[in-house]
């Protein structure tokens, strides 16, 4: 797909896109992916619903307000007026966004794109030090912030005069007051399909977040691959879930997928199991997106209240353990649609649904993508071998001015950092994150496999398995376990868990060390931050050595 003349006056991000030779190959193999040269993602997401006469249908149900398609279109137009006329936005400027999943955050996102801005969405719970890094990296000039979360942003802003204007929304918000005085129509900036729409920062599971660049066409590409061909939404569907729309997983799950297909989305500011269950029953939710941990937490409420209209459930963000899949299926009769995606690729690229699901497998390459397993020299391996997962299609990794680009784009492929096995039927089976592979006495042991075995035990609510340095074996398997209520930590339970794992998978994989903990460190998307656990383990052992000197 050829590059078109940009609509942007500010070329900051365009100037920092990796060179073509430093990116993976792109392919547009589906007719759905043949987008016009001029395209604005915000307009395209709701154009079909408006054209089909669904303007008075509810598009967004939020804690703050609900919006029909017509109201979402009009409010986002008014916000675009504010950005241009009151905040001085020039096409290509970055607009930092800070807020929970609600209707005003959604309308603001649409307004930014319509005005020709680049959306830099952030989590509301980020602290000033984290916001400073994002402001510095993105050089955001304007911020739209929920009024409840202004304090940390103002602390960060004090050191970065580039952030010239902050507009709050919500209670007493300046953005609301200004937008109320603007007209409902707006001349949308005539963006090119490959003008930058999003600067999405990774969730930090592996350390310092990276800024991922996505074009306007990438927003539609996720809807016209996984959305159209795997999820298959209809206007009768009602979506809800837990992923923050500040991340691309949540953006796709709760904004792009439902609105592209004329459905309704229910946005939850605090998506606890109780809040999700309430939404399912109150709003007739048909489609749920959340992480494996939440599915486990929903099992008892679901068994007590029933699934109501729920019929499709999607899991991503972390490996879905087979015991969780089986328990959910037994409780609800619904087969969870597992998937793997990444911020770098914008959304899910391997998944299967319905009768194509094989429990325990992530799935097959989503239509529009191709995937394979590579060896250490980044050459494709035949089926049945464990190697590095690689994928390519209509989206690709483009880090903003980051040397880690060379680690992700290799030999024309996007290399995700996951170890997988592909079987002879093209199904992909997760083994571990590359940095979660434990080498103990010459054996390669995938931490997630041990976690899956532990999760099948009635005492285990959550767990994380990491490598612990060991003078004899190099590394040993260590499990950090959060217990369900009614179970007592101690040596008796340690032995019981170890024997349980030995009886479930190869005995040499059992955790030689088990610690019981109250909680595990996680990102805002629910991913366990194993890198933090590994560092804590290294620090603990280093401290022990120092104390023995």
C-alpha positions, -999 to 999 in steps of 0.1 A, spaced: 0 0 0 18 31 -12 24 61 10 3 92 4 10 128 9 7 134 47 -19 158 60 3 167 90 22 200 95 40 186 126 64 158 114 78 148 148 65 112 148 69 107 110 105 117 112 111 90 139 94 61 122 120 33 117 134 31 82 116 7 58 144 -18 59 142 -19 97 105 -29 96 89 -63 89 72 -69 56 36 -58 52 9 -78 33 -27 -69 25 -41 -103 14 -77 -98 21 -101 -76 0 -113 -60 32 -78 -45 37 -78 -25 4 -84 9 21 -86 42 2 -55 64 1 -73 91 22 -87 77 54 -95 89 90 -99 60 114 -123 79 137 -147 86 109 -144 51 94 -153 34 126 -188 48 128 -195 56 91 -212 23 84 -235 25 114 -245 60 105 -250 51 68 -272 21 79 -295 44 99 -283 34 133 -276 70 144 -302 68 173 -288 34 185 -267 34 217 -230 33 208 -215 38 242 -229 31 277 -206 46 304 -205 54 340 -205 91 332 -231 91 303 -244 71 274 -241 82 237 -259 72 206 -240 70 173 -253 105 164 -243 119 198 -208 103 197 -203 118 163 -215 153 173 -197 154 207 -164 143 191 -169 170 164 -173 196 192 -142 183 209 -123 186 177 -133 222 174 -120 229 209 -87 212 201 -81 233 170 -97 266 180 -89 268 218 -59 246 222 -42 254 189 -38 218 177 -19 215 144 -22 183 124 4 159 136 6 172 172 5 146 199 -24 147 224 -19 129 257 -51 114 270 -56 103 306 -88 88 319 -107 55 327 -130 37 303 -159 61 299 -179 79 273 -160 112 275 -127 95 271 -141 77 240 -155 109 225 -122 127 232 -103 100 214 -125 104 183 -121 141 185 -83 139 185 -82 118 154 -108 140 136 -87 171 143 -56 154 129 -40 148 163 -20 117 173 -37 101 203 -13 91 231 -36 74 256 -24 66 291 -37 48 321 -53 70 348 -33 54 376 1 63 362 22 84 385 41 116 376 74 98 370 57 74 345 39 103 328 71 123 325 87 95 305 57 94 281 55 132 277 92 134 270 92 105 245 61 117 227 66 154 230 29 158 236 17 194 233 -19 191 245 -34 168 272 -71 158 278 -75 145 313 -103 133 335 -106 159 362 -102 132 389 -67 124 377 -52 159 371 -28 161 401 -1 136 389 -3 151 353 3 186 367 33 173 386 47 158 354 38 188 333 59 211 355 91 198 340 79 197 304 68 231 290 62 213 257 29 203 272 14 237 267 -23 231 273 -42 207 296 -80 205 293 -99 185 319 -132 167 314 -158 153 338 -169 172 369 -162 209 364 -142 202 332 -130 229 310 -133 207 279 -170 200 286 -177 237 290 -159 247 258 -173 218 238 -209 228 248 -205 260 229 -192 245 196 -212 234 166 -220 197 160 -203 195 126 -166 196 119 -145 194 87 -124 164 95 -87 166 86 -81 148 53 -56 123 67 -38 97 46 -44 61 54 -7 59 65 -7 91 86 0 83 122 -31 80 144 -18 64 176 13 64 197 6 34 219 29 27 248 35 -9 258 23 -20 293 58 -25 307 57 -63 314 94 -64 303 106 -31 317 107 4 301 76 9 280 81 14 242 61 38 220 44 19 191 34 39 160 1 29 143 -15 44 112 -52 52 106 -54 21 84 -41 0 113 -71 8 134 -94 -6 106 -70 -35 100 -76 -50 134 -114 -48 129 -112 -64 94 -90 -93 105 -97 -106 139 -129 -87 143 -145 -95 110 -132 -131 105 -129 -145 140 -152 -125 163 -178 -117 137 -198 -91 156 -233 -79 146 -253 -48 154 -272 -69 180 -241 -75 201 -233 -57 233 -196 -56 244 -180 -52 278 -148 -61 295 -118 -52 316 -90 -40 293 -83 -3 295 -90 16 262 -57 33 268 -41 1 255 -47 -13 221 -62 -45 234 -89 -25 251 -92 0 222 -100 -28 198 -121 -49 222 -143 -21 235 -142 7 209 -131 -4 174 -148 -39 172 -182 -29 185 -185 4 167 -171 -8 134 -200 -33 132 -228 -11 147 -229 -28 181 -230 -13 216 -202 -11 241 -205 -9 279 -175 8 295 -167 1 331 -144 25 350 -136 -2 376 -142 -36 360 -143 -59 390 -160 -93 388 -191 -78 404 -192 -49 380 -188 -72 350 -215 -95 362 -238 -65 368 -232 -52 333 -238 -86 318 -272 -89 334 -283 -52 332 -273 -45 296 -277 -79 280 -239 -82 272 -232 -108 246 -194 -104 242 -169 -102 270 -132 -94 267 -109 -99 297 -78 -117 309 -74 -152 323 -72 -140 359 -106 -123 356 -122 -154 341 -110 -173 371 -124 -147 394 -158 -147 375 -164 -185 379 -182 -184 412 -204 -153 404 -212 -168 370 -222 -201 386 -245 -183 410 -262 -158 386 -259 -175 352 -245 -161 319 -277 -142 308 -272 -133 271 -235 -138 271 -223 -160 242 -188 -150 232 -158 -146 255 -123 -136 244 -91 -139 264 -58 -122 256 -30 -104 274 -16 -135 289 -16 -172 282 -49 -188 290 -43 -219 311 -62 -250 300 -78 -255 335 -93 -220 334 -107 -227 299 -122 -260 310 -137 -246 342 -153 -218 323 -167 -241 296 -181 -264 323 -197 -235 341 -211 -215 312 -210 -238 281 -190 -211 263 -157 -219 246 -133 -190 254 -118 -176 223 -81 -174 232 -57 -151 213 -23 -136 212 -17 -101 201 7 -72 210 8 -35 212 34 -36 185 9 -53 161 -21 -34 175 -42 -65 183 -48 -102 180 -31 -121 152 -34 -157 163 -68 -171 175 -96 -196 168 -133 -195 176 -162 -220 178 -155 -255 166 -120 -245 155 -109 -241 191 -85 -267 204 -83 -263 242 -48 -254 252 -38 -241 218 -38 -203 212 -52 -210 177 -42 -204 141 -30 -173 123 -59 -149 120 -71 -143 83 -49 -116 69 -18 -127 89 7 -155 85 28 -169 113 56 -194 118 82 -206 143 118 -195 138 151 -210 150 179 -191 167 191 -179 132 156 -166 125 148 -192 99 114 -211 98 112 -244 116 91 -273 105 60 -282 126 66 -299 159 96 -277 169 97 -251 197 111 -218 186 104 -180 183 70 -169 173 70 -147 142 41 -130 124 34 -106 96 4 -91 79 -13 -57 75 2 -43 107 38 -42 119 60 -30 147 72 5 144 89 18 176 92 55 181 130 62 179 139 31 199 169 8 193 148 -22 204 132 -21 169 160 -44 157 150 -70 182 113 -71 171 117 -69 133 139 -97 120 142 -111 85 110 -96 74 90 -110 104 77 -94 136 93 -116 164 71 -113 194 94 -126 222 73 -158 227 83 -194 224 57 -215 206 53 -248 189 33 -251 157 16 -284 150 11 -301 116 -24 -285 114 -12 -250 119 -22 -246 155 1 -226 177 9 -239 213 23 -215 238 55 -226 256 68 -195 274 79 -159 269 114 -162 257 126 -147 290 104 -171 310 122 -202 298 140 -218 328 172 -238 321 177 -262 350 204 -289 350 203 -288 312 166 -291 309 145 -264 293 114 -258 313 86 -234 303 74 -214 333 37 -212 320 35 -250 318 43 -253 355 19 -225 363 -9 -243 344 -2 -274 364 -3 -255 397 -35 -237 387 -53 -270 384 -49 -275 422 -78 -264 443 -56 -244 467 -41 -221 440 -58 -188 431 -29 -173 411 8 -182 406 39 -171 388 68 -194 380 103 -179 376 139 -190 375 159 -188 407 197 -189 405 212 -221 419 249 -230 423 243 -267 413 216 -266 386 223 -231 373 186 -223 378 157 -240 396 120 -236 392 105 -213 418 67 -208 422 51 -178 439 16 -188 448 -15 -169 459 -38 -192 478 -76 -194 476 -94 -188 509 -95 -217 533 -60 -230 526 -31 -227 550 4 -220 537 32 -242 551 56 -271 543 27 -296 541 11 -276 513 44 -270 496 50 -308 494 14 -314 483 18 -288 454 51 -303 444 37 -338 443 7 -326 424 29 -310 397 50 -342 394 19 -362 388 6 -337 362 36 -330 340 72 -344 337 85 -347 373 117 -328 366 96 -297 360 83 -294 395 89 -262 415 118 -269 439 110 -237 458 75 -225 466 68 -191 483 32 -181 493 25 -145 486 -5 -122 491 -5 -108 456 15 -107 424 28 -75 406 7 -67 375 3 -42 348 -29 -22 344 -40 -48 318 -37 -77 343 -4 -91 330 19 -105 357 52 -86 357 75 -115 359 106 -93 353 99 -77 387 97 -111 404 129 -122 387 147 -91 399 134 -94 434 147 -130 435 181 -119 423 182 -91 449 171 -115 476 199 -140 468 224 -112 465 214 -100 500 218 -135 514 253 -138 500 262 -104 515 249 -114 549 270 -145 549 303 -127 542 
